[in-house]
Amino acid sequence: MDKRKFIIHTDGGARGNPGPAAIGVVIEEAGGGLRKEYGEYIGETTNNEAEYQAVIFALKKLKQLIGKKAAKEAKVEVCVDSELLERQLGGRYKIMGRKLQELFLEIWNLRVDFGEVVFKHLLRDKNKEADKLVNAALDKELNKLI
């Protein structure tokens, strides 16, 4: 049996840096089947921290959706529009800030739950769905304050 492959698009954003922030995640099984979308407000943080938190959310959610056993066999492609995030997770850039180091370590540990996890950088216009979920979550939260 072929390994199940999942393509995840993630995005995180903050209005202001730091500022009110949200994450957007689209999880799809290659070839059809599973497709889920999530947009969540995450409070005040930086853009980079929101990007990391989106990946953490996505990996945890996928494992929850397919189960521990299936996750161990799954191939996961995480698509991000943050070149910094992709290069840090790929080991090409150092991670200087303590908070990002902690988030990196959480992602590193989550990767072990899956058969294979690769990170792919996309241009922003190829990540529109996840970006749209971020902005919708931010708009919803910020409109509560008006």
N, C-alpha and C positions, 0 to 999 in steps of 0.2 A: 504494500500500500504506500502511495506517495505521501510525503509529509504535507500537512495542511500549511498553506502559506497565507499570511495576513499582511495587509498593507494598511499602515496607520499614518494618518496625517495629523500632526499636532501643531498648535500655535499657542503662544502666550503673549499677552500684551498688557501694558500699564499706561494709563493716561496720566502723564507726568512720569518722572523717573527718579525716585519711586512715586507711586500714586495708586489709585484704585486699579485693580488688575483682575484679569480673567483668563481662563484657558478654553481652548476649543480642540476637540478630538473627533476624528472620523475613523472608525474601525471597519475594515472591509475584509472579507475572505476572498482571496483571489479565485476567480471563476464563478463568483456568485455565492449566494447563501447569506451568510451573516453580514449585516450592515447596521451599524449603530452610530449615532451622533450625540455628542455631549458638549454643552457649553456651561461653564460654572464660574461664578464670581469667587475669587479667592482672597479678597481683602487687599490691603496695601502692601505692595512689594515692587521690585524693579522688573523691567522688561526681561532681563536675562533669567532672573529667578522664576518668573512666570513661564518662560520657555521650558525650563527644567521641570517645573511642576506639571506641565502638560504631559511630558513624556512619562513621568512617574505615574500620573493618573491613568494614562493609556495602557501601560504595561500591567498595572494592577487590575484594571477593568477587563482587559483581554483574558487574563488568567482566571478571573472570576467567571467570565462568560463561557469559556470552553473547558474549564476544569484543569486541575493540576497535571493529570496524566497526559491530556492532549497538549497542554502547554509545553511539556518536556520534549515533545516531538515536533513542535511547530517551528516554522521558519517565519520570522517577523521582520518586515522592512518598515522602519520608522522614518517617515518623510518630514523634514523640518525646513522652514525657510530662514532659520538662523544659522548662518555660516559659522559663527563663533561656537554655537552649541555643537554642531556636527563635527567641527574640528577638535573641540575639547573631548567629546565622547569618543572620537576616533584616535585619540592619543597624540594629535599633532600640535595642539596648543596646551600650554600650562594653564592651570586653574589657580588663580591667585587669591581670590576672596574666600574667606572661611565658609560663608553660607553656600556658595556655589560648590565648594569642595564637599560639603555635607550632602548636597543634592546629587552631585556626581556619584558619590559612594552609594547612595540609595539606588540610583539607576544601575550601577555596576552590579550590585547584589541582586536586583530584580532580573537582570539579564540571565543569570544562572538558572532561573525557573523555566527558560525556553530552550528549545533545541539550537536555535541560531537567532541572533538579533543583529541587524545591520542598520546603520544610520545613513540616510541619504539627504543631501542638501538639494532643495528645490528653489527655484526663483519664486518670489512672492506671488506672482500671478498664477503659478501652478498649485498654490496652496490656499485658494480662495475660500473653499468651504470651511476649513478650520478657522481661518481669519474671520469669516462671517459669524461663526459661533462665538468667538471671543467678543466681537463688537456687540452682538445681540445680548450676551450675558452682562456686559458692562452697561449698555443702555438700560436694560431692565433694572439693574441695581441702582444706577445713578438717578433714574426717574423716580424711584421710591423716595429720594431725598428732596425732590422738588415740591 
